[in-house]
Amino acid sequence: MSGLTELQHWVVRHLQAQRALPRDARIRSEAADRLTGNERLEPVEQLEIYREQFWLRHTASLVEDFPGLGGILGQGDWERLVEGYLQAFTPSSWTLRELGRRFPDYVARFPDLAQRSLCSDMARLEWSFIELFDAADCPPLDLQKLATLPADVLETGHIILNPALRLLEVNYPVADLRMRLLESRRNGHEGRGVELPDPLAQQLVLYRASDRRLYHRPVSPEAFALLSALDRRLSLVGACEHALAAWPEHAERLQENVAAWFQAWARRGWIVDVVPGPAASVGPTGG
């Protein structure tokens, strides 16, 4: 390892330290050997400025990306969670957009976290919103084309869902909770007075609309199973069969509503194309 490479590794290691560097006599001595300092700052104080900026920049980014999760947790739990995450997963991308990619998995495994299931749902929701914000644009489905498609193409072709759409199953109504927490934050209350909800399983469709805003809509379990199968490129007929197998007790409701659902999903921009082709295979419905 060259001298420059060794110095770079030494600097990066200490930028990730959780506590102030000038308190450590060994680091002060090492910094004096490696850095120049100036008339105003000792070498270790120079390094400390960059260490503080590393933590401020990355923790501020996570606060902005996961405001709902931050609103659930108190300051102490949030700081403990974020510090542990940044220690476990050293930032490796040039863009802060990728900083929280592993955060939902980390939250789900974090020890002694109050409201773990609620926090895990919120983290998964907020990362999905980040992905939706940057998802590719796609022109809406031409409803005239939909009306004139031969029945066999509609039934056996690939149903293409909008890339700016995500399907998410949660144990708590975190999308509504997030809206209340953001409203409290905008009013300067930082989540104070927002009551945490009781468990309530939901199947959510998250999507970015033509106005570039992000929305959520709960759907029934059988509609969610149908959309999940379509997301796996199953034909409409195959997707209906899959949803019926997953929710046989809801067979009548599914059969009565599937045509209206399909038209509504096309109007909302959830479905963007129907492509002729053989049906794909699909496994059990995912979460």
BELBEL-V168200 format. One record per backbone hydrogen bond with DSSP energy under -0.5 kcal/mol. CO is the residue of the C=O (numbers start at 1). NH is the residue of the N-H. If there is no record, write none. Layout:
BEGIN
CO	NH
CO	NH
END
This chain:
BEGIN
2	6
3	7
4	8
5	9
6	10
7	11
8	12
9	13
10	14
11	15
12	16
14	17
20	23
21	24
23	25
24	28
25	29
26	30
27	31
28	32
29	33
30	34
31	35
41	38
42	46
43	47
44	48
45	49
46	50
47	51
48	52
49	53
50	54
51	55
52	56
53	57
54	58
55	59
56	60
57	61
58	62
59	63
60	64
61	65
62	66
64	67
66	70
67	71
68	72
69	73
74	78
75	79
76	80
77	81
78	82
79	83
80	84
81	85
82	86
83	87
84	88
85	89
88	90
95	98
96	99
98	101
100	103
100	104
102	106
103	107
104	108
105	109
106	109
106	110
107	110
110	113
112	114
113	116
115	119
116	120
117	121
118	122
119	123
120	124
121	125
122	126
123	127
124	128
125	129
126	130
127	131
128	132
129	133
130	134
131	135
132	135
141	143
142	146
143	147
144	148
145	149
146	149
150	153
150	154
151	155
152	156
153	157
154	236
155	237
158	160
158	275
159	161
160	272
160	273
162	165
163	165
164	208
166	206
168	204
170	202
171	200
172	174
173	177
174	178
175	179
176	180
177	181
178	182
179	183
180	184
181	185
182	186
183	187
184	189
184	190
185	188
189	192
191	194
193	195
198	173
202	170
202	204
203	219
204	168
204	206
205	217
206	166
207	209
207	215
209	212
213	209
215	207
217	205
219	203
220	224
221	225
222	226
223	227
224	228
225	229
226	230
227	231
228	232
229	232
229	234
230	233
233	280
234	159
235	239
236	240
237	241
238	242
239	243
240	244
241	245
242	246
243	247
247	250
248	251
250	254
251	255
252	256
253	257
254	258
257	261
258	262
259	263
260	264
261	265
262	266
263	267
264	268
265	270
265	271
266	269
270	162
270	272
271	141
273	160
275	158
287	169
END
